[in-house]
């Protein structure tokens, strides 16, 4: 579970407000989609949850752990995939994954089995001994996904996770996300793809200009707007709010 309580964040000397007193709860056992136009505050929110940035005001809890007061314990709850897979290009894929496994203190036998299983599912097993510098963007995205998920964290936070993935790998990830939520754990992800949000999410949140303008199910949003297309409703909301 993720709880965001009265959180604000500003940037720069001019105090540009990226988030304006937002409140949000992401429940156990659900896939929650976070939608919004570019610059709305999606990535800022994600960076605050994961402890990459510090908030100006408010509080964020991950499975009851305050991310500001207990940052290490909070991070242990999270598997995080950023919007851009910037990783250590001089390492091999396997060296990178073992480094991540060391950070999360994974058992050597357990990690080896999980790495091979996930590498097969995402079809990069044959490339694990090659330098990451030789990887395509999609291969780097798969490697980051494996690194984020292999310690089986209860809370998945994924920022545009489908970008760069081939259709088969995207299908594999979506299946894993559903299984993770169905096991009673939490999946929070941002996306620009309305079709993915509509088909996958138990609930969605829409943010614009640093403010949450809707939280609920896609069906609730459609009933409120009397429209059958999430894309049309989304465009209307971000234009009118």
C-alpha positions as protocol buffer text, in pm:
chain_id: "A"
residue {
  index: 1
  type: UNK
  ca { x: 0 y: 0 z: 0 }
}
residue {
  index: 2
  type: UNK
  ca { x: 109 y: 355 z: -76 }
}
residue {
  index: 3
  type: UNK
  ca { x: -29 y: 657 z: 111 }
}
residue {
  index: 4
  type: UNK
  ca { x: 44 y: 1011 z: -3 }
}
residue {
  index: 5
  type: UNK
  ca { x: -77 y: 1271 z: 245 }
}
residue {
  index: 6
  type: UNK
  ca { x: -82 y: 1647 z: 175 }
}
residue {
  index: 7
  type: UNK
  ca { x: 237 y: 1634 z: -32 }
}
residue {
  index: 8
  type: UNK
  ca { x: 378 y: 1940 z: -207 }
}
residue {
  index: 9
  type: UNK
  ca { x: 699 y: 1986 z: -405 }
}
residue {
  index: 10
  type: UNK
  ca { x: 856 y: 2296 z: -560 }
}
residue {
  index: 11
  type: UNK
  ca { x: 1157 y: 2337 z: -787 }
}
residue {
  index: 12
  type: UNK
  ca { x: 1413 y: 2614 z: -829 }
}
residue {
  index: 13
  type: UNK
  ca { x: 1460 y: 2962 z: -694 }
}
residue {
  index: 14
  type: UNK
  ca { x: 1126 y: 3067 z: -837 }
}
residue {
  index: 15
  type: UNK
  ca { x: 952 y: 2793 z: -636 }
}
residue {
  index: 16
  type: UNK
  ca { x: 771 y: 2641 z: -932 }
}
residue {
  index: 17
  type: UNK
  ca { x: 508 y: 2413 z: -777 }
}
residue {
  index: 18
  type: UNK
  ca { x: 535 y: 2065 z: -928 }
}
residue {
  index: 19
  type: UNK
  ca { x: 292 y: 1909 z: -678 }
}
residue {
  index: 20
  type: UNK
  ca { x: 25 y: 2103 z: -492 }
}
residue {
  index: 21
  type: UNK
  ca { x: -97 y: 1935 z: -172 }
}
residue {
  index: 22
  type: UNK
  ca { x: -181 y: 1599 z: -328 }
}
residue {
  index: 23
  type: UNK
  ca { x: -346 y: 1307 z: -149 }
}
residue {
  index: 24
  type: UNK
  ca { x: -360 y: 955 z: -288 }
}
residue {
  index: 25
  type: UNK
  ca { x: -396 y: 599 z: -161 }
}
residue {
  index: 26
  type: UNK
  ca { x: -290 y: 297 z: -366 }
}
residue {
  index: 27
  type: UNK
  ca { x: -430 y: -20 z: -214 }
}
residue {
  index: 28
  type: UNK
  ca { x: -294 y: -369 z: -172 }
}
residue {
  index: 29
  type: UNK
  ca { x: -415 y: -608 z: -440 }
}
residue {
  index: 30
  type: UNK
  ca { x: -466 y: -355 z: -717 }
}
residue {
  index: 31
  type: UNK
  ca { x: -304 y: -227 z: -1032 }
}
residue {
  index: 32
  type: UNK
  ca { x: -319 y: 151 z: -1013 }
}
residue {
  index: 33
  type: UNK
  ca { x: -258 y: 355 z: -1328 }
}
residue {
  index: 34
  type: UNK
  ca { x: -123 y: 709 z: -1298 }
}
residue {
  index: 35
  type: UNK
  ca { x: -214 y: 927 z: -1596 }
}
residue {
  index: 36
  type: UNK
  ca { x: -143 y: 1282 z: -1695 }
}
residue {
  index: 37
  type: UNK
  ca { x: 11 y: 1501 z: -1967 }
}
residue {
  index: 38
  type: UNK
  ca { x: 384 y: 1570 z: -1981 }
}
residue {
  index: 39
  type: UNK
  ca { x: 491 y: 1793 z: -1694 }
}
residue {
  index: 40
  type: UNK
  ca { x: 183 y: 1714 z: -1487 }
}
residue {
  index: 41
  type: UNK
  ca { x: 380 y: 1575 z: -1192 }
}
residue {
  index: 42
  type: UNK
  ca { x: 376 y: 1198 z: -1254 }
}
residue {
  index: 43
  type: UNK
  ca { x: 751 y: 1140 z: -1242 }
}
residue {
  index: 44
  type: UNK
  ca { x: 795 y: 1386 z: -954 }
}
residue {
  index: 45
  type: UNK
  ca { x: 538 y: 1188 z: -755 }
}
residue {
  index: 46
  type: UNK
  ca { x: 718 y: 863 z: -833 }
}
residue {
  index: 47
  type: UNK
  ca { x: 1055 y: 1009 z: -733 }
}
residue {
  index: 48
  type: UNK
  ca { x: 910 y: 1122 z: -401 }
}
residue {
  index: 49
  type: UNK
  ca { x: 762 y: 779 z: -328 }
}
residue {
  index: 50
  type: UNK
  ca { x: 1092 y: 608 z: -405 }
}
residue {
  index: 51
  type: UNK
  ca { x: 1297 y: 859 z: -203 }
}
residue {
  index: 52
  type: UNK
  ca { x: 1491 y: 1001 z: -497 }
}
residue {
  index: 53
  type: UNK
  ca { x: 1355 y: 1348 z: -418 }
}
residue {
  index: 54
  type: UNK
  ca { x: 1254 y: 1508 z: -89 }
}
residue {
  index: 55
  type: UNK
  ca { x: 910 y: 1662 z: -50 }
}
residue {
  index: 56
  type: UNK
  ca { x: 857 y: 2016 z: 83 }
}
residue {
  index: 57
  type: UNK
  ca { x: 550 y: 1924 z: 284 }
}
residue {
  index: 58
  type: UNK
  ca { x: 344 y: 1619 z: 368 }
}
residue {
  index: 59
  type: UNK
  ca { x: 409 y: 1252 z: 427 }
}
residue {
  index: 60
  type: UNK
  ca { x: 441 y: 935 z: 217 }
}
residue {
  index: 61
  type: UNK
  ca { x: 402 y: 584 z: 359 }
}
residue {
  index: 62
  type: UNK
  ca { x: 496 y: 261 z: 181 }
}
residue {
  index: 63
  type: UNK
  ca { x: 340 y: -37 z: 359 }
}
residue {
  index: 64
  type: UNK
  ca { x: 317 y: 181 z: 668 }
}
residue {
  index: 65
  type: UNK
  ca { x: 681 y: 293 z: 654 }
}
residue {
  index: 66
  type: UNK
  ca { x: 752 y: 666 z: 635 }
}
residue {
  index: 67
  type: UNK
  ca { x: 983 y: 721 z: 337 }
}
residue {
  index: 68
  type: UNK
  ca { x: 1142 y: 1027 z: 498 }
}
residue {
  index: 69
  type: UNK
  ca { x: 1193 y: 889 z: 850 }
}
residue {
  index: 70
  type: UNK
  ca { x: 1293 y: 534 z: 745 }
}
residue {
  index: 71
  type: UNK
  ca { x: 1420 y: 562 z: 386 }
}
residue {
  index: 72
  type: UNK
  ca { x: 1617 y: 235 z: 377 }
}
residue {
  index: 73
  type: UNK
  ca { x: 1332 y: 26 z: 515 }
}
residue {
  index: 74
  type: UNK
  ca { x: 1088 y: 194 z: 274 }
}
residue {
  index: 75
  type: UNK
  ca { x: 1314 y: 123 z: -24 }
}
residue {
  index: 76
  type: UNK
  ca { x: 1329 y: -246 z: 70 }
}
residue {
  index: 77
  type: UNK
  ca { x: 954 y: -259 z: 2 }
}
residue {
  index: 78
  type: UNK
  ca { x: 990 y: -124 z: -351 }
}
residue {
  index: 79
  type: UNK
  ca { x: 1082 y: -249 z: -695 }
}
residue {
  index: 80
  type: UNK
  ca { x: 1135 y: 62 z: -908 }
}
residue {
  index: 81
  type: UNK
  ca { x: 1163 y: 96 z: -1285 }
}
residue {
  index: 82
  type: UNK
  ca { x: 1246 y: 455 z: -1396 }
}
residue {
  index: 83
  type: UNK
  ca { x: 1125 y: 615 z: -1717 }
}
residue {
  index: 84
  type: UNK
  ca { x: 1471 y: 593 z: -1872 }
}
residue {
  index: 85
  type: UNK
  ca { x: 1697 y: 285 z: -1826 }
}
residue {
  index: 86
  type: UNK
  ca { x: 2023 y: 462 z: -1742 }
}
residue {
  index: 87
  type: UNK
  ca { x: 2249 y: 191 z: -1599 }
}
residue {
  index: 88
  type: UNK
  ca { x: 2615 y: 96 z: -1569 }
}
residue {
  index: 89
  type: UNK
  ca { x: 2715 y: 48 z: -1933 }
}
residue {
  index: 90
  type: UNK
  ca { x: 3060 y: -94 z: -1853 }
}
residue {
  index: 91
  type: UNK
  ca { x: 2915 y: -392 z: -1667 }
}
residue {
  index: 92
  type: UNK
  ca { x: 2777 y: -704 z: -1825 }
}
residue {
  index: 93
  type: UNK
  ca { x: 2408 y: -772 z: -1777 }
}
residue {
  index: 94
  type: UNK
  ca { x: 2486 y: -1047 z: -1528 }
}
residue {
  index: 95
  type: UNK
  ca { x: 2727 y: -827 z: -1331 }
}
residue {
  index: 96
  type: UNK
  ca { x: 2459 y: -560 z: -1305 }
}
residue {
  index: 97
  type: UNK
  ca { x: 2197 y: -805 z: -1181 }
}
residue {
  index: 98
  type: UNK
  ca { x: 2435 y: -954 z: -926 }
}
residue {
  index: 99
  type: UNK
  ca { x: 2514 y: -603 z: -804 }
}
residue {
  index: 100
  type: UNK
  ca { x: 2142 y: -535 z: -754 }
}
residue {
  index: 101
  type: UNK
  ca { x: 2104 y: -871 z: -581 }
}
residue {
  index: 102
  type: UNK
  ca { x: 2389 y: -778 z: -344 }
}
residue {
  index: 103
  type: UNK
  ca { x: 2213 y: -451 z: -258 }
}
residue {
  index: 104
  type: UNK
  ca { x: 1902 y: -646 z: -158 }
}
residue {
  index: 105
  type: UNK
  ca { x: 2108 y: -917 z: 16 }
}
residue {
  index: 106
  type: UNK
  ca { x: 1968 y: -1199 z: -194 }
}
residue {
  index: 107
  type: UNK
  ca { x: 2095 y: -1553 z: -139 }
}
residue {
  index: 108
  type: UNK
  ca { x: 2342 y: -1659 z: -412 }
}
residue {
  index: 109
  type: UNK
  ca { x: 2147 y: -1975 z: -509 }
}
residue {
  index: 110
  type: UNK
  ca { x: 1812 y: -1797 z: -501 }
}
residue {
  index: 111
  type: UNK
  ca { x: 1936 y: -1510 z: -716 }
}
residue {
  index: 112
  type: UNK
  ca { x: 2087 y: -1738 z: -980 }
}
residue {
  index: 113
  type: UNK
  ca { x: 1759 y: -1925 z: -1028 }
}
residue {
  index: 114
  type: UNK
  ca { x: 1548 y: -1610 z: -1039 }
}
residue {
  index: 115
  type: UNK
  ca { x: 1784 y: -1427 z: -1277 }
}
residue {
  index: 116
  type: UNK
  ca { x: 1778 y: -1717 z: -1523 }
}
residue {
  index: 117
  type: UNK
  ca { x: 1400 y: -1754 z: -1498 }
}
residue {
  index: 118
  type: UNK
  ca { x: 1331 y: -1385 z: -1561 }
}
residue {
  index: 119
  type: UNK
  ca { x: 1600 y: -1361 z: -1832 }
}
residue {
  index: 120
  type: UNK
  ca { x: 1427 y: -1646 z: -2017 }
}
residue {
  index: 121
  type: UNK
  ca { x: 1085 y: -1483 z: -1980 }
}
residue {
  index: 122
  type: UNK
  ca { x: 1215 y: -1153 z: -2117 }
}
residue {
  index: 123
  type: UNK
  ca { x: 1434 y: -1328 z: -2375 }
}
residue {
  index: 124
  type: UNK
  ca { x: 1773 y: -1178 z: -2286 }
}
residue {
  index: 125
  type: UNK
  ca { x: 1940 y: -1483 z: -2133 }
}
residue {
  index: 126
  type: UNK
  ca { x: 2187 y: -1514 z: -2421 }
}
residue {
  index: 127
  type: UNK
  ca { x: 2297 y: -1150 z: -2373 }
}
residue {
  index: 128
  type: UNK
  ca { x: 2365 y: -1156 z: -1998 }
}
residue {
  index: 129
  type: UNK
  ca { x: 2741 y: -1201 z: -2041 }
}
residue {
  index: 130
  type: UNK
  ca { x: 2767 y: -915 z: -2290 }
}
residue {
  index: 131
  type: UNK
  ca { x: 2845 y: -553 z: -2203 }
}
residue {
  index: 132
  type: UNK
  ca { x: 2537 y: -341 z: -2133 }
}
residue {
  index: 133
  type: UNK
  ca { x: 2691 y: -83 z: -2366 }
}
residue {
  index: 134
  type: UNK
  ca { x: 2604 y: -316 z: -2655 }
}
residue {
  index: 135
  type: UNK
  ca { x: 2238 y: -345 z: -2552 }
}
residue {
  index: 136
  type: UNK
  ca { x: 1954 y: -179 z: -2738 }
}
residue {
  index: 137
  type: UNK
  ca { x: 1713 y: 46 z: -2547 }
}
residue {
  index: 138
  type: UNK
  ca { x: 1463 y: -239 z: -2524 }
}
residue {
  index: 139
  type: UNK
  ca { x: 1723 y: -480 z: -2386 }
}
residue {
  index: 140
  type: UNK
  ca { x: 1825 y: -226 z: -2123 }
}
residue {
  index: 141
  type: UNK
  ca { x: 1460 y: -184 z: -2027 }
}
residue {
  index: 142
  type: UNK
  ca { x: 1428 y: -560 z: -1981 }
}
residue {
  index: 143
  type: UNK
  ca { x: 1743 y: -569 z: -1767 }
}
residue {
  index: 144
  type: UNK
  ca { x: 1617 y: -289 z: -1544 }
}
residue {
  index: 145
  type: UNK
  ca { x: 1284 y: -471 z: -1507 }
}
residue {
  index: 146
  type: UNK
  ca { x: 1459 y: -790 z: -1399 }
}
residue {
  index: 147
  type: UNK
  ca { x: 1673 y: -597 z: -1152 }
}
residue {
  index: 148
  type: UNK
  ca { x: 1369 y: -428 z: -1002 }
}
residue {
  index: 149
  type: UNK
  ca { x: 1153 y: -737 z: -970 }
}
residue {
  index: 150
  type: UNK
  ca { x: 1391 y: -1021 z: -888 }
}
residue {
  index: 151
  type: UNK
  ca { x: 1389 y: -964 z: -510 }
}
residue {
  index: 152
  type: UNK
  ca { x: 1008 y: -995 z: -519 }
}
residue {
  index: 153
  type: UNK
  ca { x: 928 y: -658 z: -357 }
}
residue {
  index: 154
  type: UNK
  ca { x: 570 y: -614 z: -235 }
}
residue {
  index: 155
  type: UNK
  ca { x: 530 y: -274 z: -405 }
}
residue {
  index: 156
  type: UNK
  ca { x: 607 y: -228 z: -774 }
}
residue {
  index: 157
  type: UNK
  ca { x: 652 y: 129 z: -898 }
}
residue {
  index: 158
  type: UNK
  ca { x: 691 y: 145 z: -1274 }
}
residue {
  index: 159
  type: UNK
  ca { x: 736 y: 469 z: -1470 }
}
residue {
  index: 160
  type: UNK
  ca { x: 628 y: 411 z: -1832 }
}
residue {
  index: 161
  type: UNK
  ca { x: 744 y: 46 z: -1814 }
}
residue {
  index: 162
  type: UNK
  ca { x: 621 y: -61 z: -2160 }
}
residue {
  index: 163
  type: UNK
  ca { x: 831 y: 194 z: -2352 }
}
residue {
  index: 164
  type: UNK
  ca { x: 1090 y: 14 z: -2564 }
}
residue {
  index: 165
  type: UNK
  ca { x: 954 y: -335 z: -2500 }
}
residue {
  index: 166
  type: UNK
  ca { x: 863 y: -565 z: -2788 }
}
residue {
  index: 167
  type: UNK
  ca { x: 502 y: -694 z: -2789 }
}
residue {
  index: 168
  type: UNK
  ca { x: 589 y: -1032 z: -2634 }
}
residue {
  index: 169
  type: UNK
  ca { x: 787 y: -878 z: -2347 }
}
residue {
  index: 170
  type: UNK
  ca { x: 513 y: -619 z: -2288 }
}
residue {
  index: 171
  type: UNK
  ca { x: 262 y: -903 z: -2266 }
}
residue {
  index: 172
  type: UNK
  ca { x: 489 y: -1088 z: -2021 }
}
residue {
  index: 173
  type: UNK
  ca { x: 519 y: -780 z: -1801 }
}
residue {
  index: 174
  type: UNK
  ca { x: 144 y: -715 z: -1802 }
}
residue {
  index: 175
  type: UNK
  ca { x: 81 y: -1076 z: -1701 }
}
residue {
  index: 176
  type: UNK
  ca { x: 333 y: -1044 z: -1415 }
}
residue {
  index: 177
  type: UNK
  ca { x: 173 y: -718 z: -1300 }
}
residue {
  index: 178
  type: UNK
  ca { x: -168 y: -885 z: -1282 }
}
residue {
  index: 179
  type: UNK
  ca { x: -30 y: -1184 z: -1093 }
}
residue {
  index: 180
  type: UNK
  ca { x: 149 y: -956 z: -847 }
}
residue {
  index: 181
  type: UNK
  ca { x: -167 y: -757 z: -772 }
}
residue {
  index: 182
  type: UNK
  ca { x: -380 y: -1072 z: -750 }
}
residue {
  index: 183
  type: UNK
  ca { x: -142 y: -1205 z: -483 }
}
residue {
  index: 184
  type: UNK
  ca { x: -243 y: -911 z: -262 }
}
residue {
  index: 185
  type: UNK
  ca { x: 48 y: -680 z: -345 }
}
residue {
  index: 186
  type: UNK
  ca { x: 66 y: -337 z: -504 }
}
residue {
  index: 187
  type: UNK
  ca { x: 138 y: -223 z: -860 }
}
residue {
  index: 188
  type: UNK
  ca { x: 161 y: 151 z: -931 }
}
residue {
  index: 189
  type: UNK
  ca { x: 254 y: 254 z: -1284 }
}
residue {
  index: 190
  type: UNK
  ca { x: 243 y: 559 z: -1506 }
}
residue {
  index: 191
  type: UNK
  ca { x: 149 y: 541 z: -1870 }
}
residue {
  index: 192
  type: UNK
  ca { x: 47 y: 756 z: -2166 }
}
residue {
  index: 193
  type: UNK
  ca { x: -124 y: 462 z: -2337 }
}
residue {
  index: 194
  type: UNK
  ca { x: -495 y: 484 z: -2265 }
}
residue {
  index: 195
  type: UNK
  ca { x: -567 y: 136 z: -2400 }
}
residue {
  index: 196
  type: UNK
  ca { x: -322 y: -20 z: -2152 }
}
residue {
  index: 197
  type: UNK
  ca { x: -471 y: 178 z: -1863 }
}
residue {
  index: 198
  type: UNK
  ca { x: -827 y: 87 z: -1958 }
}
residue {
  index: 199
  type: UNK
  ca { x: -759 y: -285 z: -1993 }
}
residue {
  index: 200
  type: UNK
  ca { x: -525 y: -335 z: -1698 }
}
residue {
  index: 201
  type: UNK
  ca { x: -605 y: -97 z: -1416 }
}
residue {
  index: 202
  type: UNK
  ca { x: -832 y: -163 z: -1121 }
}
residue {
  index: 203
  type: UNK
  ca { x: -828 y: 210 z: -1053 }
}
residue {
  index: 204
  type: UNK
  ca { x: -665 y: 514 z: -1210 }
}
residue {
  index: 205
  type: UNK
  ca { x: -555 y: 857 z: -1095 }
}
residue {
  index: 206
  type: UNK
  ca { x: -528 y: 1158 z: -1326 }
}
residue {
  index: 207
  type: UNK
  ca { x: -293 y: 1444 z: -1243 }
}
residue {
  index: 208
  type: UNK
  ca { x: -268 y: 1782 z: -1411 }
}
residue {
  index: 209
  type: UNK
  ca { x: -61 y: 2084 z: -1310 }
}
residue {
  index: 210
  type: UNK
  ca { x: 51 y: 1914 z: -991 }
}
residue {
  index: 211
  type: UNK
  ca { x: -304 y: 1844 z: -871 }
}
residue {
  index: 212
  type: UNK
  ca { x: -500 y: 1518 z: -865 }
}
residue {
  index: 213
  type: UNK
  ca { x: -818 y: 1576 z: -1064 }
}
residue {
  index: 214
  type: UNK
  ca { x: -965 y: 1225 z: -1057 }
}
residue {
  index: 215
  type: UNK
  ca { x: -924 y: 895 z: -868 }
}
residue {
  index: 216
  type: UNK
  ca { x: -1145 y: 594 z: -930 }
}
residue {
  index: 217
  type: UNK
  ca { x: -1226 y: 318 z: -1174 }
}
residue {
  index: 218
  type: UNK
  ca { x: -1245 y: 368 z: -1549 }
}
residue {
  index: 219
  type: UNK
  ca { x: -1613 y: 272 z: -1530 }
}
residue {
  index: 220
  type: UNK
  ca { x: -1680 y: 545 z: -1271 }
}
residue {
  index: 221
  type: UNK
  ca { x: -1510 y: 801 z: -1493 }
}
residue {
  index: 222
  type: UNK
  ca { x: -1709 y: 692 z: -1797 }
}
residue {
  index: 223
  type: UNK
  ca { x: -2037 y: 714 z: -1604 }
}
residue {
  index: 224
  type: UNK
  ca { x: -1946 y: 1062 z: -1483 }
}
residue {
  index: 225
  type: UNK
  ca { x: -1866 y: 1185 z: -1832 }
}
residue {
  index: 226
  type: UNK
  ca { x: -2121 y: 980 z: -2033 }
}
residue {
  index: 227
  type: UNK
  ca { x: -1853 y: 870 z: -2278 }
}
residue {
  index: 228
  type: UNK
  ca { x: -1734 y: 526 z: -2390 }
}
residue {
  index: 229
  type: UNK
  ca { x: -1376 y: 631 z: -2470 }
}
residue {
  index: 230
  type: UNK
  ca { x: -1119 y: 678 z: -2193 }
}
residue {
  index: 231
  type: UNK
  ca { x: -903 y: 867 z: -2441 }
}
residue {
  index: 232
  type: UNK
  ca { x: -1177 y: 1121 z: -2513 }
}
residue {
  index: 233
  type: UNK
  ca { x: -1253 y: 1166 z: -2145 }
}
residue {
  index: 234
  type: UNK
  ca { x: -885 y: 1208 z: -2059 }
}
residue {
  index: 235
  type: UNK
  ca { x: -836 y: 1473 z: -2327 }
}
residue {
  index: 236
  type: UNK
  ca { x: -1147 y: 1658 z: -2213 }
}
residue {
  index: 237
  type: UNK
  ca { x: -1033 y: 1654 z: -1850 }
}
residue {
  index: 238
  type: UNK
  ca { x: -685 y: 1787 z: -1912 }
}
residue {
  index: 239
  type: UNK
  ca { x: -823 y: 2057 z: -2140 }
}
residue {
  index: 240
  type: UNK
  ca { x: -1103 y: 2175 z: -1910 }
}
residue {
  index: 241
  type: UNK
  ca { x: -971 y: 2133 z: -1555 }
}
